[in-house]
Amino acid sequence: LFNHPPSSPDLAPSDFHLFLHLKKFLSGQRQRFENDREAEMVVTQWFQSQAADFYDTGIQKLVPRYDKCLNSGGEYVEK
């Protein structure tokens, strides 16, 4: 356990794996959703279509990022 800002871009999984890929997928859709339910269905289908190793890869990428933060004393690090 180490002190680190909760909004650290170095450790936020949303900026480098899961949501990065989801954002790429959605930008390629070239469509507008009629309502929130339709958007939710498309995103849910995308989540379900990802193989287990996709999620495992994202989790494993956290380890080197945590190491960088620990080695820098909790300061922000370059990607």
C-alpha positions in Angstrom: 0.0 0.0 0.0 1.3 3.4 -0.9 0.0 6.9 -1.0 -0.9 8.0 -4.4 -3.5 10.5 -5.8 -6.7 8.6 -6.6 -6.9 10.3 -10.0 -3.4 9.4 -11.1 -3.2 9.0 -14.9 -0.3 6.6 -14.3 -2.6 4.0 -12.7 -6.0 4.6 -14.2 -6.9 1.5 -16.2 -9.4 3.6 -18.2 -6.7 5.5 -20.0 -4.6 2.7 -21.4 -6.5 -0.6 -21.8 -10.2 -1.3 -21.4 -11.7 2.1 -22.2 -9.0 2.9 -24.7 -10.0 -0.1 -26.8 -13.7 0.6 -26.2 -13.3 4.2 -27.3 -11.6 2.9 -30.5 -14.4 0.5 -31.1 -17.1 3.1 -30.6 -15.4 5.6 -32.8 -15.4 3.0 -35.6 -19.2 2.5 -35.3 -20.1 5.6 -37.3 -23.5 5.6 -35.9 -25.6 7.4 -33.5 -27.5 5.5 -30.9 -31.2 6.1 -30.7 -31.3 5.9 -26.9 -29.3 4.9 -23.9 -30.5 1.3 -24.0 -29.2 0.8 -27.6 -25.8 2.2 -26.5 -25.8 0.0 -23.5 -26.5 -3.1 -25.6 -23.7 -2.4 -28.0 -21.2 -1.8 -25.2 -22.3 -4.9 -23.3 -22.0 -7.0 -26.5 -18.5 -5.6 -27.0 -17.5 -6.4 -23.4 -18.8 -10.0 -23.8 -17.0 -10.4 -27.1 -13.6 -9.8 -25.6 -11.6 -12.9 -24.7 -10.4 -13.6 -21.2 -6.8 -12.9 -22.2 -7.9 -9.3 -23.2 -8.9 -8.6 -19.6 -5.9 -10.4 -18.2 -3.5 -8.4 -20.4 -5.0 -5.2 -19.1 -4.6 -6.3 -15.5 -1.0 -7.4 -16.1 -0.2 -4.0 -17.5 -0.9 -2.5 -14.1 2.0 -4.2 -12.5 4.8 -2.3 -14.4 2.9 1.0 -13.8 2.6 0.4 -10.1 6.3 -0.4 -10.1 7.1 2.8 -11.8 5.1 4.8 -9.3 6.6 2.9 -6.3 10.1 3.5 -7.7 9.5 7.2 -8.2 8.1 7.7 -4.6 4.5 8.2 -5.8 5.4 11.0 -8.3 3.8 10.9 -11.7 5.7 9.1 -14.3 5.9 9.3 -18.1 4.1 6.6 -20.1 
